[in-house]
Structure formats: C-alpha cells, structure tokens
Amino acid sequence: MSKTAAVIGSGFGGLALAIRLQSAGVQTTVIEARDKPGGRAYYWEKDGHVFDGGPTVITDPACLKELWALSGSDMAADVELVPVSPFYRLSWPDGSTFDYLNDDALLEKQIAALNPADVQGYRRFLDYAAGVFVEGYEKLGAVPFLDFKSMLKAAPKLARYQAWRSVYSVVSGFVKNEKLRQALSFHTLLVGGNPMTTSAIYALIHKLERDGGVWFAKGGTNRLVAGMVRHFERLGGTIRLGDPVNRIETRSGRATSIRTRSGWSAAFDAVASNADIVRTYDMLADPRGRKAAARLRRKRFSPSLFVVHFSTAGAWPDVPHHSILFGPRYAGLLNDIYRGSSLADDPSLYLHHPTATDPGMAPPGKSTFYALAPVPHLGKGQIDWDVEGPAYSKRVLQILEQRMLPGLSERLDTVFHFGPAEFDSELNSHLGSAFSLEPILTQSAYFRVHNRDDVIPNLYFVGAGTHPGAGIPGVVGSAKATAGLMLQDLGQ
C-alpha cells in the first residue's frame, strides 16, 4: 500500500469511502472529532437505554452490502438488518391514519378509502417514480458531475420527467386527495428538502423504498456504524477518534497533510472530507479555502432538526417503529421551517420507536423513543435555544401524548434533546443545518459541491454536501463516486 489517504469525519459517507479506498489498496486513516464514530449517527447510552442520534431509516441495503462484497466479505457477519413494516404510519390531527407499506392490495384499499379515483393515479405515480429512479439514482447516483458538459448530457432525460417541478406539484398531478398528496411527498424532508420546492426527481425515494424496503439494524443504527468500522479496521484501516482536524495543509496547490487539535500531524497523498463543506473550506490553509467558504455561505442550506429523546415505563404495542404525525398545516408549516424565523407551535413530527422492532434497546419493561421536528436553521432568526429548547421539548411531548401516546407524562423516564445549537457546536455544521445544502435543482448534481475540488486536485468531498446529497443511499452513493475519482487519480 504505497498510497495514503485521509478521510475527515466518520459519518456513513466517510466510512463508506474509507472502506472503498482500503479495499482497493490505499492505506486510509479516518479522523473523527467526536469520541465515537458515526457523525450524525451518534448514540448515547443512558439508564440502560440505547438512544440513536439518527439516521434511523435504512433503505437500499444493497448499497451497504456492496461495501463488504468489495473484499469478498458478507455484511451479515457484522450487521443484522431486520425489515420494518409498515414503513411508516401516517396520522393527521383528525385521528385518521394511513399505513405506508409494501403491500399493493392493502395500500390501494387505503387509497380507495380516501378517494377511489386516486387508485389509478397512484399506479401512474408508481410508473413515474420508477422512471426517475432509473434516471436519477441508478444512472446518476454514483456519477460525479465535475463539469457542466456532464450536466447537459443528463438534462434531456431529466427534463422528460419535469425535473424543474417540485415533488408536491408532480404528486398533485397524479392524486387529488390532500392527505395522499402529503403521504407521497413528505419523503424529501428525510433528505432536507422542502416538498414544495425540491426537484421532482426526488420522487425516486418512493421507488427506492418500494423495491428495497425499509430496514433497521438490530441494536440500533449505531450497530451498523460499528460494523462498518470493524470491517474497515479488519481491512487494515486506521480510525482516530476524539481529535478534531484544525487545518488541511497545502503546498504548491495541493493538499499535503492534516493537523489536529491535539497537535498530531500526518502527510497524505489525498485528503477527503466527510465534514461540513463550509467548515472544511474554513480548515483549508490556502486562499482557495476562504473564497470557496464565502461562496458557499451565500447558498441556501437545509433546515435544522429538533430531536427529543425519551424513555418510558412499559411497552406501546400499538405504536409502530416509524410514525409521521402531520400537523394541521402542510404548506404553511413548510414555509415557516424553510423561510420563517420562529418556531411553529403546530409542528409535524417523526416518531422513532426502536423498541417496537428491537426490545433490547431498552431495559425489560421499558421503551425507547425519539421525536423529531424540522425547525429553521440558525441563520433564519435569533432563537435562544437555551430557553426555547426545554420549552419546545415539552410542546413536542404534549403533542405526542394528545395524539399517539396517551398517559405519556405519567410514564416518562429519561428526557433530553438535541437541536440546532448542538448541530452547530457538536457536529460543527454550518448554521446548525442537518442536511447541508438544500436540495433544490440549482444546488444539485453539477451545481452542488463537486466530489473533487475544482482547484486543489487531491482534495475530495463525500457526504450530504456533495453529489448526490443526503440520506444513507445518497451519502453511500457519494462515496462510490468519490472513490472512483480518488482511485483513478492515485493510479490504483
């Protein structure tokens, strides 16, 4: 292994890239700022409970299994994935529910109950989603867009699917019932996108879930991270924890070495960053860093998240693993999140109930949850999270008790939250954004941060900020695209 590479950050994208490089014979070192690997997929152990930080929805397991197959290994030796059904239970304030699952008969029965005419519309939407899945995910998901010519080449096929329209707009052309429109468009929120403005290409998520299912790693998402680390180290890779990178040193227009807060320093042939894109350029000891960071700060960033982790006494057998609680507003709430400067009193929530699938994530007779609400990032207003955080946590728990978890307040044990301030301070995320650049059309593909820097030829990016974007399949796809460039450049 004559070539060396550094990967800054051990999120899913960083670990996937490190595994690909190490499997190809590049001696790779991962440098992680926090005390545990995983990036946003961090976890806490409190009072016998395992609290996953997220992401907790695993789709397209094939893209993960491929990381082990590169060296003739089997992911099942390190990670046990279990299916989740229904994928999500959707609910509205009027008490109605909709189980989103991979059973055509049951799904169409629910659609017919909302609006019989929408059954045929849903079938046509499935055909549309299948088409954009092929063009947007299978063909382009792991292809780096380094020049505008590559974008022009892909444009005609994407235009055929009206990529300039929003997901919500396209969905509305197929189905008329408002609840069904919400059920088929909310997925963009899982990658930081506003359904009202995110390109219709992201309708591919529906096809991705239908084909690959929705899965959970037994023991928690942290066990998937641990399995990736174990496999990486088995291949001979090195991971360095609890030591944030301070500087990416350069010489003669190339990245040469990494320097960390502890004073540790090492030279590398190539450097890739899974860290926040703005903060990465801030660390770059080159005029390119200042210019690129300033340009990025003018772009639109995805909102942040407010996550309430909590445990309870007893089990909740009627509450599925994944639930979406829509609020009384949809378009108005989305506008508040993406363009507003204050907290909505009527948030929509994603409820994660891992003990529905794996009771071992809590002590006997207990349950583990988290509830997530998208909220404006730190650049959208002057919200004092030291004050608003505890109050908003109570509001979220109040909504859950009213709508899904009756008697919750009497059964609560551990409660803590992780919000925009923590995304900024602990994850070093620009503006506390949870998903990096907002995935609008003009910030996608060629218009997103490139997988390889345009000026410094051995500086690369992987993760949510680069192509193709956020979500586990997205960042793992970015690792495939970036690894291809790095291995070619390194002559591997």
C-alpha positions in Angstrom: 0.0 0.0 0.0 2.2 2.8 -1.3 -0.6 5.4 -1.5 -2.2 7.0 1.5 -5.4 8.9 2.1 -7.1 10.7 5.0 -10.9 10.9 5.4 -12.1 13.6 7.8 -15.2 12.5 9.6 -16.7 9.1 10.2 -20.3 9.5 9.1 -21.8 7.0 6.7 -20.3 8.7 3.7 -16.8 8.9 5.3 -16.8 5.3 6.4 -18.1 4.0 3.1 -15.4 5.9 1.3 -12.7 4.7 3.7 -13.8 1.1 3.1 -13.7 1.5 -0.6 -10.2 3.0 -0.5 -8.8 0.5 1.9 -10.4 -2.4 -0.1 -8.6 -1.0 -3.2 -5.2 -1.0 -1.5 -5.0 2.7 -0.4 -3.8 3.0 3.2 -6.5 5.0 4.8 -6.9 6.9 8.0 -10.2 8.3 9.3 -10.0 11.2 11.7 -13.1 11.8 13.8 -13.7 14.8 16.1 -16.1 13.1 18.5 -15.4 10.3 20.9 -17.4 7.8 18.9 -17.7 7.2 15.2 -20.8 7.8 13.1 -21.1 11.5 12.7 -24.9 12.2 12.8 -25.3 8.5 13.5 -24.1 9.0 17.1 -25.6 7.3 20.1 -26.0 7.7 23.8 -26.4 5.0 26.5 -28.5 6.3 29.4 -30.2 4.4 32.2 -29.9 1.1 30.3 -31.4 2.6 27.1 -29.7 3.0 23.7 -30.6 6.3 22.1 -29.6 6.5 18.4 -29.0 10.0 17.1 -30.0 9.0 13.6 -30.4 8.4 10.7 -32.8 5.6 11.6 -34.4 4.8 8.3 -32.3 2.4 6.3 -33.2 1.9 2.6 -31.4 0.2 -0.3 -29.4 -2.2 1.8 -27.7 -3.4 -1.4 -25.6 -0.3 -1.4 -24.3 -1.2 2.0 -23.7 -4.8 1.3 -21.6 -3.8 -1.7 -19.0 -2.3 0.7 -18.3 -5.8 2.2 -18.5 -7.5 -1.2 -15.6 -5.4 -2.5 -13.3 -7.7 -0.4 -15.3 -10.9 -0.7 -16.9 -10.4 2.7 -20.5 -10.6 3.9 -22.2 -7.7 5.8 -24.3 -10.3 7.7 -21.2 -11.2 9.6 -21.1 -7.7 11.2 -24.6 -6.3 10.9 -28.1 -7.8 11.2 -30.7 -5.9 9.3 -34.4 -6.5 10.1 -37.3 -5.4 8.0 -39.8 -2.7 9.3 -43.5 -2.9 8.4 -45.3 -0.7 8.0 -42.6 1.5 6.6 -44.4 4.4 8.3 -47.7 5.0 9.9 -49.0 8.4 8.9 -51.5 10.2 11.0 -53.4 13.5 11.0 -55.0 15.7 13.7 -58.5 14.5 12.9 -57.4 11.0 14.0 -57.2 9.4 10.6 -54.2 7.1 9.8 -52.6 5.6 6.7 -50.1 2.7 6.8 -47.5 3.2 4.1 -46.3 -0.3 3.4 -45.1 -2.6 0.6 -48.4 -4.5 0.0 -50.3 -3.3 -3.1 -53.7 -4.7 -2.0 -53.6 -3.1 1.4 -52.1 0.1 0.1 -54.7 0.5 -2.6 -57.5 -0.3 -0.2 -56.4 2.6 2.0 -56.1 4.9 -1.0 -59.6 4.0 -2.2 -60.9 4.9 1.3 -59.5 8.4 0.8 -60.5 8.8 -2.9 -61.4 5.8 -5.2 -60.3 7.8 -8.2 -56.7 8.1 -6.8 -56.0 4.4 -7.0 -55.4 4.7 -10.7 -53.5 7.9 -10.2 -51.2 6.2 -7.6 -50.4 3.5 -10.1 -49.4 6.1 -12.6 -47.3 7.8 -10.0 -45.5 4.5 -9.4 -44.6 4.4 -13.0 -43.3 7.9 -12.8 -41.3 7.2 -9.7 -39.8 4.1 -11.4 -38.6 6.2 -14.3 -36.9 8.9 -12.2 -35.4 6.1 -10.1 -33.6 4.7 -13.1 -32.5 8.1 -14.5 -31.7 9.8 -11.2 -30.5 7.1 -8.9 -29.3 4.0 -10.9 -27.7 6.0 -13.7 -26.5 9.2 -11.9 -26.5 8.5 -8.2 -22.8 7.5 -8.1 -21.6 9.5 -11.1 -19.6 12.7 -10.3 -20.7 15.9 -12.0 -17.3 17.7 -12.5 -18.2 19.9 -15.5 -21.3 21.5 -17.0 -21.0 19.2 -20.0 -21.9 16.2 -17.9 -24.9 18.1 -16.6 -26.1 18.9 -20.2 -25.7 15.3 -21.1 -28.1 14.2 -18.4 -30.5 17.1 -18.8 -32.8 15.9 -21.6 -33.8 12.7 -19.7 -34.3 14.6 -16.5 -36.3 17.2 -18.4 -38.6 14.4 -19.7 -39.6 13.9 -16.1 -40.1 17.6 -15.5 -37.3 17.9 -13.0 -37.9 21.6 -12.7 -41.2 21.0 -11.0 -41.5 20.2 -7.2 -42.3 16.8 -5.8 -45.5 18.1 -4.4 -46.5 19.6 -7.7 -45.9 16.4 -9.6 -47.6 14.2 -7.0 -50.6 16.6 -7.2 -50.9 15.8 -10.9 -51.5 12.2 -10.1 -53.7 12.2 -7.0 -56.3 14.7 -5.7 -56.7 13.8 -2.0 -54.7 16.2 0.1 -53.7 13.6 2.7 -52.5 11.3 -0.1 -50.5 14.2 -1.6 -48.8 14.7 1.7 -48.2 10.9 2.1 -46.4 10.8 -1.3 -44.4 14.0 -1.0 -43.1 14.1 2.6 -40.1 11.9 1.8 -38.0 14.8 0.7 -37.9 16.0 4.3 -35.8 12.9 5.1 -33.0 14.4 3.0 -33.5 18.1 4.0 -35.7 19.1 1.1 -39.0 21.1 1.1 -41.6 19.1 -0.8 -42.9 22.4 -2.3 -39.5 23.3 -3.9 -37.4 20.1 -4.1 -37.0 18.7 -7.6 -39.5 16.1 -8.7 -36.5 13.8 -9.3 -36.7 13.0 -5.5 -39.9 11.1 -6.1 -37.4 8.3 -6.7 -37.3 7.8 -2.9 -40.8 6.2 -3.2 -39.5 3.6 -5.7 -36.3 3.1 -3.6 -38.4 2.1 -0.6 -40.8 0.0 -2.6 -38.1 -2.1 -4.1 -35.6 -2.3 -1.3 -37.8 -2.0 1.7 -37.2 -0.1 5.0 -34.8 -1.7 7.4 -33.4 -1.3 10.9 -30.1 -2.5 12.2 -30.6 -4.7 15.2 -29.2 -3.0 18.3 -29.6 0.4 16.6 -28.1 2.4 13.7 -25.0 2.5 15.9 -24.5 -1.2 15.2 -24.4 -0.5 11.5 -21.7 2.1 12.2 -19.8 -0.3 14.4 -20.0 -3.0 11.7 -18.5 -0.6 9.2 -15.7 0.4 11.5 -15.0 -3.3 12.3 -14.8 -4.2 8.6 -12.6 -1.1 7.8 -10.2 -2.0 10.6 -10.2 -5.7 9.5 -9.0 -4.5 6.1 -6.1 -2.7 7.8 -7.6 0.8 8.0 -7.0 3.2 11.0 -9.5 5.4 12.8 -8.5 8.2 15.1 -11.3 9.4 17.5 -11.7 12.4 19.7 -9.3 14.6 17.8 -10.8 17.3 15.5 -9.0 18.4 12.4 -7.8 22.0 12.7 -6.0 22.5 9.4 -5.6 20.9 6.0 -2.1 22.0 5.0 -1.3 22.7 1.3 1.8 23.3 -0.8 2.1 24.2 -4.4 -1.6 24.0 -4.9 -2.1 20.5 -3.4 -3.3 19.2 0.0 -0.3 17.7 1.8 -1.1 17.0 5.4 -3.6 17.1 8.2 -3.1 18.8 11.6 -5.5 18.1 14.5 -6.3 19.9 17.7 -4.1 17.6 19.8 -1.1 18.6 17.6 -1.0 15.3 15.7 0.0 15.7 12.1 0.5 13.4 9.2 1.1 13.7 5.4 -1.2 12.1 2.9 -1.4 11.7 -0.9 -5.0 12.6 -0.9 -7.5 14.2 1.5 -11.3 13.7 1.5 -13.7 15.4 3.8 -17.0 14.0 5.2 -17.2 17.0 7.5 -19.4 20.0 6.8 -18.5 21.6 3.5 -18.2 25.2 4.8 -16.2 24.2 7.8 -13.9 22.1 5.6 -13.0 25.0 3.5 -12.5 27.1 6.6 -9.9 24.5 7.7 -8.1 24.7 4.3 -4.8 26.6 4.6 -5.0 28.0 1.1 -6.6 31.1 -0.4 -9.0 28.6 -2.1 -10.5 27.9 1.3 -11.6 31.5 2.0 -13.0 32.0 -1.4 -15.0 28.8 -1.5 -16.3 29.1 2.0 -17.5 32.7 1.3 -19.3 31.5 -1.9 -21.0 28.6 0.0 -22.2 30.9 2.8 -24.3 32.7 0.2 -26.2 29.5 -0.8 -29.4 28.0 0.7 -29.0 25.5 3.5 -31.4 22.9 4.7 -33.2 23.4 8.0 -32.1 22.1 11.3 -33.8 19.5 13.4 -35.1 19.4 17.0 -34.9 15.9 18.4 -36.4 14.9 21.7 -35.0 11.6 23.0 -37.1 9.9 25.8 -37.7 6.7 27.5 -40.9 5.4 29.2 -42.1 2.7 31.6 -44.0 -0.1 29.9 -44.5 -1.1 26.3 -46.5 0.5 23.5 -47.6 -2.4 21.3 -49.9 -0.4 19.1 -47.2 2.2 18.2 -45.2 1.1 15.1 -41.5 1.6 14.6 -41.8 4.7 12.3 -44.7 7.2 12.5 -45.3 10.6 10.8 -47.6 12.9 12.7 -48.7 15.6 10.3 -49.8 18.9 11.8 -52.9 20.9 10.9 -50.9 22.8 8.2 -48.6 21.5 5.5 -47.6 24.2 3.0 -47.8 26.9 5.7 -45.6 24.9 8.1 -43.1 24.1 5.4 -42.8 27.8 4.7 -42.2 28.5 8.4 -39.5 25.9 8.5 -37.6 26.9 5.3 -38.3 30.7 5.2 -39.5 31.7 8.7 -37.6 32.9 11.7 -39.6 31.5 14.6 -40.8 28.1 15.9 -44.1 26.7 14.9 -46.5 25.8 17.7 -48.0 23.1 15.4 -45.0 21.0 14.2 -45.2 17.9 12.2 -43.3 15.1 13.9 -41.4 11.9 13.0 -41.6 9.4 15.9 -38.9 6.7 16.1 -39.9 3.8 18.3 -37.0 1.3 18.0 -38.2 -1.0 20.8 -41.1 -1.9 18.5 -38.6 -3.8 16.4 -35.8 -4.5 18.9 -36.9 -4.6 22.6 -33.2 -5.0 23.6 -32.6 -1.3 23.1 -34.3 -0.7 26.4 -34.2 -2.5 29.8 -37.0 -5.1 30.4 -40.4 -3.4 30.8 -39.2 -0.1 29.3 -39.4 1.6 25.9 -37.1 4.0 23.9 -38.2 6.8 21.5 -37.2 9.9 19.8 -39.4 12.5 18.2 -38.0 14.8 15.5 -39.3 18.2 14.3 -37.7 20.1 11.4 -37.0 23.7 12.5 -35.3 26.8 11.0 -31.6 26.7 11.0 -29.5 29.2 13.0 -29.4 31.7 10.1 -33.1 32.2 10.0 -33.7 34.0 13.2 -32.5 34.8 16.7 -34.0 31.9 18.6 -32.5 31.4 22.1 -32.3 27.7 22.2 -31.1 27.7 25.9 -34.6 29.0 26.6 -36.7 27.6 23.8 -35.2 24.1 23.8 -36.7 22.9 27.1 -40.0 24.6 26.2 -40.2 23.1 22.8 -39.3 19.7 24.2 -42.4 19.9 26.4 -44.5 21.0 23.5 -43.4 18.0 21.4 -44.1 15.6 24.2 -47.5 17.3 24.7 -48.5 16.7 21.1 -47.3 13.0 21.3 -49.4 12.5 24.4 -52.5 14.0 22.8 -52.2 12.2 19.5 -50.4 8.9 19.9 -49.0 8.1 23.4 -51.9 8.6 25.9 -50.6 8.9 29.5 -47.1 9.6 28.3 -46.4 12.2 31.0 -47.0 9.7 33.8 -44.7 7.1 32.2 -41.7 9.3 31.2 -38.3 8.5 32.5 -35.2 9.9 30.8 -35.7 13.0 28.5 -33.1 15.1 26.7 -32.9 17.0 23.4 -30.5 17.7 20.6 -31.2 20.7 18.4 -29.8 23.4 16.1 -27.3 24.6 18.7 -25.9 21.1 19.1 -25.8 20.6 15.3 -23.6 23.6 15.3 -21.4 23.0 18.3 -21.1 19.2 18.4 -21.4 18.3 14.7 -19.7 21.5 13.5 -22.5 22.0 11.0 -22.7 25.4 9.3 -25.8 27.2 10.7 -26.7 24.1 12.5 -28.1 22.7 9.2 -29.0 19.0 9.5 -28.6 18.1 5.8 -26.1 20.6 4.4 -27.1 22.4 1.1 -30.9 22.5 0.5 -31.5 20.0 -2.4 -33.2 22.4 -4.8 -32.5 21.9 -8.6 -29.9 24.8 -8.7 -28.0 23.2 -5.9 -28.0 19.6 -7.2 -25.7 17.5 -9.4 -23.2 19.8 -11.1 -24.5 22.8 -9.0 -23.7 21.0 -5.7 -20.2 20.9 -4.2 -18.2 18.7 -6.6 -16.8 15.3 -5.4 -13.4 16.6 -6.2 -12.4 20.2 -5.7 -12.0 22.3 -8.8 -8.7 23.9 -7.8 -6.9 21.6 -5.4 -6.7 18.3 -7.4 -6.2 16.0 -4.4 -9.0 17.4 -2.2 -12.2 15.5 -2.3 -15.7 15.6 -0.7 -18.1 12.9 0.4 -21.4 13.0 2.2 -24.5 15.2 2.3 -22.9 18.4 0.9 -21.7 16.8 -2.3 -23.4 14.9 -5.1 -25.9 13.2 -4.9 -26.9 14.5 -1.4 -28.2 13.5 2.0 -29.7 10.2 3.2 -27.9 6.9 3.7 -28.2 5.8 0.0 -27.2 9.3 -1.1 -24.0 9.6 1.0 -23.0 6.0 0.3 -23.5 6.8 -3.4 -21.3 9.9 -3.0 -18.6 7.6 -1.5 -18.8 5.4 -4.7 -18.4 8.5 -6.9 -15.6 10.0 -4.9 -13.7 6.7 -4.5 -13.8 6.3 -8.3 -12.1 9.7 -8.7 -9.6 9.1 -6.0 -8.5 5.7 -7.1 -8.1 6.9 -10.7 -6.1 9.9 -9.5 -3.9 7.7 -7.2 -3.3 5.2 -10.0 -5.0 2.4 -8.1 
